[in-house]
């Protein structure tokens, strides 16, 4: 998923949620996550 790239291109959290079939709040969390953060 390239949520971060789409967000940087100007898509809103609502649009990201629709595109990736998730809640806008979840899309916000993924879009704003730093790239170097380790996955647990």
mmCIF file of the N, C-alpha and C atoms, coordinates in Angstrom:
data_MODEL
# 
_entry.id   MODEL 
# 
loop_
_atom_site.group_PDB 
_atom_site.id 
_atom_site.type_symbol 
_atom_site.label_atom_id 
_atom_site.label_alt_id 
_atom_site.label_comp_id 
_atom_site.label_asym_id 
_atom_site.label_entity_id 
_atom_site.label_seq_id 
_atom_site.pdbx_PDB_ins_code 
_atom_site.Cartn_x 
_atom_site.Cartn_y 
_atom_site.Cartn_z 
_atom_site.occupancy 
_atom_site.B_iso_or_equiv 
_atom_site.pdbx_formal_charge 
_atom_site.auth_seq_id 
_atom_site.auth_comp_id 
_atom_site.auth_asym_id 
_atom_site.auth_atom_id 
_atom_site.pdbx_PDB_model_num 
ATOM 1   N N  . UNK A 1 1  ? 0.835   -1.187 0.000  1.00 0.00 ? 1  UNK A N  1 
ATOM 2   C CA . UNK A 1 1  ? 0.000   0.000  0.000  1.00 0.00 ? 1  UNK A CA 1 
ATOM 3   C C  . UNK A 1 1  ? 0.877   1.247  0.000  1.00 0.00 ? 1  UNK A C  1 
ATOM 4   N N  . UNK A 1 2  ? 0.487   2.187  -0.790 1.00 0.00 ? 2  UNK A N  1 
ATOM 5   C CA . UNK A 1 2  ? 1.221   3.441  -0.867 1.00 0.00 ? 2  UNK A CA 1 
ATOM 6   C C  . UNK A 1 2  ? 0.366   4.581  -0.329 1.00 0.00 ? 2  UNK A C  1 
ATOM 7   N N  . UNK A 1 3  ? -0.163  4.385  0.856  1.00 0.00 ? 3  UNK A N  1 
ATOM 8   C CA . UNK A 1 3  ? -1.017  5.410  1.451  1.00 0.00 ? 3  UNK A CA 1 
ATOM 9   C C  . UNK A 1 3  ? -0.247  6.704  1.637  1.00 0.00 ? 3  UNK A C  1 
ATOM 10  N N  . UNK A 1 4  ? 0.989   6.606  2.109  1.00 0.00 ? 4  UNK A N  1 
ATOM 11  C CA . UNK A 1 4  ? 1.789   7.815  2.350  1.00 0.00 ? 4  UNK A CA 1 
ATOM 12  C C  . UNK A 1 4  ? 1.980   8.605  1.066  1.00 0.00 ? 4  UNK A C  1 
ATOM 13  N N  . UNK A 1 5  ? 2.272   7.903  -0.029 1.00 0.00 ? 5  UNK A N  1 
ATOM 14  C CA . UNK A 1 5  ? 2.476   8.584  -1.311 1.00 0.00 ? 5  UNK A CA 1 
ATOM 15  C C  . UNK A 1 5  ? 1.203   9.272  -1.775 1.00 0.00 ? 5  UNK A C  1 
ATOM 16  N N  . UNK A 1 6  ? 0.064   8.579  -1.640 1.00 0.00 ? 6  UNK A N  1 
ATOM 17  C CA . UNK A 1 6  ? -1.202  9.183  -2.052 1.00 0.00 ? 6  UNK A CA 1 
ATOM 18  C C  . UNK A 1 6  ? -1.535  10.392 -1.196 1.00 0.00 ? 6  UNK A C  1 
ATOM 19  N N  . UNK A 1 7  ? -1.233  10.322 0.093  1.00 0.00 ? 7  UNK A N  1 
ATOM 20  C CA . UNK A 1 7  ? -1.495  11.459 0.976  1.00 0.00 ? 7  UNK A CA 1 
ATOM 21  C C  . UNK A 1 7  ? -0.625  12.650 0.579  1.00 0.00 ? 7  UNK A C  1 
ATOM 22  N N  . UNK A 1 8  ? 0.624   12.382 0.238  1.00 0.00 ? 8  UNK A N  1 
ATOM 23  C CA . UNK A 1 8  ? 1.519   13.462 -0.174 1.00 0.00 ? 8  UNK A CA 1 
ATOM 24  C C  . UNK A 1 8  ? 1.096   14.065 -1.512 1.00 0.00 ? 8  UNK A C  1 
ATOM 25  N N  . UNK A 1 9  ? 0.399   13.277 -2.340 1.00 0.00 ? 9  UNK A N  1 
ATOM 26  C CA . UNK A 1 9  ? -0.113  13.783 -3.613 1.00 0.00 ? 9  UNK A CA 1 
ATOM 27  C C  . UNK A 1 9  ? -1.345  14.652 -3.425 1.00 0.00 ? 9  UNK A C  1 
ATOM 28  N N  . UNK A 1 10 ? -1.908  14.659 -2.218 1.00 0.00 ? 10 UNK A N  1 
ATOM 29  C CA . UNK A 1 10 ? -3.016  15.563 -1.950 1.00 0.00 ? 10 UNK A CA 1 
ATOM 30  C C  . UNK A 1 10 ? -4.340  14.901 -1.614 1.00 0.00 ? 10 UNK A C  1 
ATOM 31  N N  . UNK A 1 11 ? -4.402  13.566 -1.539 1.00 0.00 ? 11 UNK A N  1 
ATOM 32  C CA . UNK A 1 11 ? -5.652  12.907 -1.183 1.00 0.00 ? 11 UNK A CA 1 
ATOM 33  C C  . UNK A 1 11 ? -5.964  13.147 0.290  1.00 0.00 ? 11 UNK A C  1 
ATOM 34  N N  . UNK A 1 12 ? -7.239  13.320 0.594  1.00 0.00 ? 12 UNK A N  1 
ATOM 35  C CA . UNK A 1 12 ? -7.658  13.513 1.984  1.00 0.00 ? 12 UNK A CA 1 
ATOM 36  C C  . UNK A 1 12 ? -7.745  12.154 2.679  1.00 0.00 ? 12 UNK A C  1 
ATOM 37  N N  . UNK A 1 13 ? -7.868  12.192 3.999  1.00 0.00 ? 13 UNK A N  1 
ATOM 38  C CA . UNK A 1 13 ? -7.985  10.943 4.754  1.00 0.00 ? 13 UNK A CA 1 
ATOM 39  C C  . UNK A 1 13 ? -9.254  10.190 4.359  1.00 0.00 ? 13 UNK A C  1 
ATOM 40  N N  . UNK A 1 14 ? -10.325 10.913 4.074  1.00 0.00 ? 14 UNK A N  1 
ATOM 41  C CA . UNK A 1 14 ? -11.576 10.277 3.648  1.00 0.00 ? 14 UNK A CA 1 
ATOM 42  C C  . UNK A 1 14 ? -11.388 9.572  2.308  1.00 0.00 ? 14 UNK A C  1 
ATOM 43  N N  . UNK A 1 15 ? -10.708 10.242 1.382  1.00 0.00 ? 15 UNK A N  1 
ATOM 44  C CA . UNK A 1 15 ? -10.457 9.643  0.069  1.00 0.00 ? 15 UNK A CA 1 
ATOM 45  C C  . UNK A 1 15 ? -9.534  8.430  0.190  1.00 0.00 ? 15 UNK A C  1 
ATOM 46  N N  . UNK A 1 16 ? -8.532  8.520  1.051  1.00 0.00 ? 16 UNK A N  1 
ATOM 47  C CA . UNK A 1 16 ? -7.647  7.378  1.278  1.00 0.00 ? 16 UNK A CA 1 
ATOM 48  C C  . UNK A 1 16 ? -8.420  6.202  1.852  1.00 0.00 ? 16 UNK A C  1 
ATOM 49  N N  . UNK A 1 17 ? -9.319  6.493  2.794  1.00 0.00 ? 17 UNK A N  1 
ATOM 50  C CA . UNK A 1 17 ? -10.128 5.435  3.395  1.00 0.00 ? 17 UNK A CA 1 
ATOM 51  C C  . UNK A 1 17 ? -10.975 4.717  2.370  1.00 0.00 ? 17 UNK A C  1 
ATOM 52  N N  . UNK A 1 18 ? -11.571 5.466  1.465  1.00 0.00 ? 18 UNK A N  1 
ATOM 53  C CA . UNK A 1 18 ? -12.391 4.853  0.417  1.00 0.00 ? 18 UNK A CA 1 
ATOM 54  C C  . UNK A 1 18 ? -11.532 4.032  -0.540 1.00 0.00 ? 18 UNK A C  1 
ATOM 55  N N  . UNK A 1 19 ? -10.396 4.563  -0.910 1.00 0.00 ? 19 UNK A N  1 
ATOM 56  C CA . UNK A 1 19 ? -9.523  3.883  -1.869 1.00 0.00 ? 19 UNK A CA 1 
ATOM 57  C C  . UNK A 1 19 ? -8.974  2.570  -1.301 1.00 0.00 ? 19 UNK A C  1 
ATOM 58  N N  . UNK A 1 20 ? -8.589  2.595  -0.023 1.00 0.00 ? 20 UNK A N  1 
ATOM 59  C CA . UNK A 1 20 ? -7.963  1.420  0.587  1.00 0.00 ? 20 UNK A CA 1 
ATOM 60  C C  . UNK A 1 20 ? -8.920  0.628  1.475  1.00 0.00 ? 20 UNK A C  1 
ATOM 61  N N  . UNK A 1 21 ? -10.218 0.961  1.421  1.00 0.00 ? 21 UNK A N  1 
ATOM 62  C CA . UNK A 1 21 ? -11.265 0.227  2.150  1.00 0.00 ? 21 UNK A CA 1 
ATOM 63  C C  . UNK A 1 21 ? -10.988 0.166  3.643  1.00 0.00 ? 21 UNK A C  1 
ATOM 64  N N  . UNK A 1 22 ? -10.768 1.331  4.234  1.00 0.00 ? 22 UNK A N  1 
ATOM 65  C CA . UNK A 1 22 ? -10.544 1.406  5.676  1.00 0.00 ? 22 UNK A CA 1 
ATOM 66  C C  . UNK A 1 22 ? -11.166 2.684  6.218  1.00 0.00 ? 22 UNK A C  1 
ATOM 67  N N  . UNK A 1 23 ? -11.270 2.754  7.526  1.00 0.00 ? 23 UNK A N  1 
ATOM 68  C CA . UNK A 1 23 ? -11.799 3.928  8.202  1.00 0.00 ? 23 UNK A CA 1 
ATOM 69  C C  . UNK A 1 23 ? -10.844 5.105  7.997  1.00 0.00 ? 23 UNK A C  1 
ATOM 70  N N  . UNK A 1 24 ? -11.370 6.312  7.823  1.00 0.00 ? 24 UNK A N  1 
ATOM 71  C CA . UNK A 1 24 ? -10.487 7.477  7.641  1.00 0.00 ? 24 UNK A CA 1 
ATOM 72  C C  . UNK A 1 24 ? -9.511  7.671  8.801  1.00 0.00 ? 24 UNK A C  1 
ATOM 73  N N  . UNK A 1 25 ? -9.908  7.308  10.015 1.00 0.00 ? 25 UNK A N  1 
ATOM 74  C CA . UNK A 1 25 ? -8.997  7.447  11.158 1.00 0.00 ? 25 UNK A CA 1 
ATOM 75  C C  . UNK A 1 25 ? -7.821  6.495  11.031 1.00 0.00 ? 25 UNK A C  1 
ATOM 76  N N  . UNK A 1 26 ? -8.081  5.288  10.501 1.00 0.00 ? 26 UNK A N  1 
ATOM 77  C CA . UNK A 1 26 ? -7.008  4.324  10.270 1.00 0.00 ? 26 UNK A CA 1 
ATOM 78  C C  . UNK A 1 26 ? -6.102  4.815  9.154  1.00 0.00 ? 26 UNK A C  1 
ATOM 79  N N  . UNK A 1 27 ? -6.701  5.365  8.106  1.00 0.00 ? 27 UNK A N  1 
ATOM 80  C CA . UNK A 1 27 ? -5.910  5.905  7.000  1.00 0.00 ? 27 UNK A CA 1 
ATOM 81  C C  . UNK A 1 27 ? -4.999  7.025  7.487  1.00 0.00 ? 27 UNK A C  1 
ATOM 82  N N  . UNK A 1 28 ? -5.507  7.846  8.400  1.00 0.00 ? 28 UNK A N  1 
ATOM 83  C CA . UNK A 1 28 ? -4.698  8.932  8.956  1.00 0.00 ? 28 UNK A CA 1 
ATOM 84  C C  . UNK A 1 28 ? -3.497  8.375  9.697  1.00 0.00 ? 28 UNK A C  1 
ATOM 85  N N  . UNK A 1 29 ? -3.722  7.301  10.460 1.00 0.00 ? 29 UNK A N  1 
ATOM 86  C CA . UNK A 1 29 ? -2.632  6.701  11.226 1.00 0.00 ? 29 UNK A CA 1 
ATOM 87  C C  . UNK A 1 29 ? -1.558  6.161  10.297 1.00 0.00 ? 29 UNK A C  1 
ATOM 88  N N  . UNK A 1 30 ? -1.965  5.479  9.218  1.00 0.00 ? 30 UNK A N  1 
ATOM 89  C CA . UNK A 1 30 ? -0.983  4.944  8.277  1.00 0.00 ? 30 UNK A CA 1 
ATOM 90  C C  . UNK A 1 30 ? -0.296  6.051  7.476  1.00 0.00 ? 30 UNK A C  1 
ATOM 91  N N  . UNK A 1 31 ? -1.028  7.069  7.092  1.00 0.00 ? 31 UNK A N  1 
ATOM 92  C CA . UNK A 1 31 ? -0.469  8.140  6.268  1.00 0.00 ? 31 UNK A CA 1 
ATOM 93  C C  . UNK A 1 31 ? 0.544   8.967  7.046  1.00 0.00 ? 31 UNK A C  1 
ATOM 94  N N  . UNK A 1 32 ? 0.317   9.121  8.348  1.00 0.00 ? 32 UNK A N  1 
ATOM 95  C CA . UNK A 1 32 ? 1.206   9.980  9.124  1.00 0.00 ? 32 UNK A CA 1 
ATOM 96  C C  . UNK A 1 32 ? 2.323   9.207  9.814  1.00 0.00 ? 32 UNK A C  1 
ATOM 97  N N  . UNK A 1 33 ? 2.339   7.896  9.664  1.00 0.00 ? 33 UNK A N  1 
ATOM 98  C CA . UNK A 1 33 ? 3.388   7.079  10.283 1.00 0.00 ? 33 UNK A CA 1 
ATOM 99  C C  . UNK A 1 33 ? 4.729   7.367  9.631  1.00 0.00 ? 33 UNK A C  1 
ATOM 100 N N  . UNK A 1 34 ? 5.745   7.482  10.461 1.00 0.00 ? 34 UNK A N  1 
ATOM 101 C CA . UNK A 1 34 ? 7.088   7.725  9.928  1.00 0.00 ? 34 UNK A CA 1 
ATOM 102 C C  . UNK A 1 34 ? 7.613   6.468  9.249  1.00 0.00 ? 34 UNK A C  1 
ATOM 103 N N  . UNK A 1 35 ? 8.377   6.650  8.173  1.00 0.00 ? 35 UNK A N  1 
ATOM 104 C CA . UNK A 1 35 ? 8.862   5.520  7.391  1.00 0.00 ? 35 UNK A CA 1 
ATOM 105 C C  . UNK A 1 35 ? 9.854   4.640  8.160  1.00 0.00 ? 35 UNK A C  1 
ATOM 106 N N  . UNK A 1 36 ? 10.649  5.233  9.023  1.00 0.00 ? 36 UNK A N  1 
ATOM 107 C CA . UNK A 1 36 ? 11.689  4.446  9.685  1.00 0.00 ? 36 UNK A CA 1 
ATOM 108 C C  . UNK A 1 36 ? 11.189  3.775  10.968 1.00 0.00 ? 36 UNK A C  1 
ATOM 109 N N  . UNK A 1 37 ? 9.915   3.823  11.221 1.00 0.00 ? 37 UNK A N  1 
ATOM 110 C CA . UNK A 1 37 ? 9.358   3.196  12.423 1.00 0.00 ? 37 UNK A CA 1 
ATOM 111 C C  . UNK A 1 37 ? 9.325   1.683  12.251 1.00 0.00 ? 37 UNK A C  1 
ATOM 112 N N  . UNK A 1 38 ? 9.803   0.971  13.214 1.00 0.00 ? 38 UNK A N  1 
ATOM 113 C CA . UNK A 1 38 ? 9.833   -0.486 13.116 1.00 0.00 ? 38 UNK A CA 1 
ATOM 114 C C  . UNK A 1 38 ? 8.445   -1.057 13.359 1.00 0.00 ? 38 UNK A C  1 
ATOM 115 N N  . UNK A 1 39 ? 8.177   -2.154 12.683 1.00 0.00 ? 39 UNK A N  1 
ATOM 116 C CA . UNK A 1 39 ? 6.887   -2.836 12.830 1.00 0.00 ? 39 UNK A CA 1 
ATOM 117 C C  . UNK A 1 39 ? 7.019   -3.866 13.949 1.00 0.00 ? 39 UNK A C  1 
ATOM 118 N N  . UNK A 1 40 ? 6.044   -3.807 14.832 1.00 0.00 ? 40 UNK A N  1 
ATOM 119 C CA . UNK A 1 40 ? 6.115   -4.725 15.986 1.00 0.00 ? 40 UNK A CA 1 
ATOM 120 C C  . UNK A 1 40 ? 5.719   -6.120 15.633 1.00 0.00 ? 40 UNK A C  1 
# 
